[in-house]
Amino acid sequence: MFGIDLWDASLAPALLVAGIAGVLSFLSPCVLPIVPPYLAFMAGATMEDLREGTSADREVTKAALFFVLGLSTVFLLLGLAASAFGRLFLAYQREMAVAGGLVIVLFGLHFLGVLRIPLLYRSARIDAPVSGRTPLGAYVLGLAFAFGWTPCIGPVLGSILSLAAQEGSVERGLLLMAFYAAGLGVPFLLTALFMRHALSLMAGMKRHMALIERAMGALLLAVGLLMLTGGFTRMSFWLLDTFPALAAIG
């Protein structure tokens, strides 16, 4: 299953970037503050229930699992579409890398505060018609959340999709989006599992939202510059030279 077409050392830097991008998306100012209310709504509980750790804990965890499955479904479908698009225009891969790199650099400068893009302050949320108090409802809310593409998560997700389009392989693009989904979804599940501790931690992290936003900007700027300069290829060769065992994976 994991043959050379799906995995080799050249994919490792992109997978690392995708995983980090997912975690930063979770920590972003437009995701982190809404996690507890979302979990409470989907579990049919109150915020007080979450703080006290009542019998709602099991329902919260179940709701979080189906929510993450919903948003992961959308991310994988988007990755499939981006990879198929990239494969269709494989002959123009370098041109696509330059265009994608320029856009990602602009996104990075936006989050660093160097320039502001008004369009990124708009949200495109989709209201789910199904109540969140069932596994199906939580799954549909996950779909709606992923399609919402709020201003914070949209540029990061778009950047990872650009990387997926560069892979020239549907399977590798899907793997890339799976790492992004894991980076966003695993913290969501951990929050549900350790809700009382997570609420205290989140309260402290709210003071550092500006720093998190700048970290997102720095990551996007680095990814854009690597795409523009062919840096991912050089990183792959460095990994192979430094860790020769990676060449045997696959």
Secondary structure, 3 states (H helix, E strand, C coil): CCCCCCCCHHHHHHHHHHHHHHHHHHHCCCCHHHHHHHHHHHHCCCHHHHHHCCCCHHHHHHHHHHHHHHHHHHHHHHHHHHHHHHHHCHHHHHHHHHHHHHHHHHHHHHHHCCCCCHHHHCCCCCCCCCCCCCHHHHHHHHHHHHHHCCCCHHHHHHHHHHHHHHCCCHHHHHHHHHHHHHHHHHHHHHHHHCHHHHHHHHHHHHHHHHHHHHHHHHHHHHHHHHHHHCHHHHHHHHHHHHCHHHHHCC
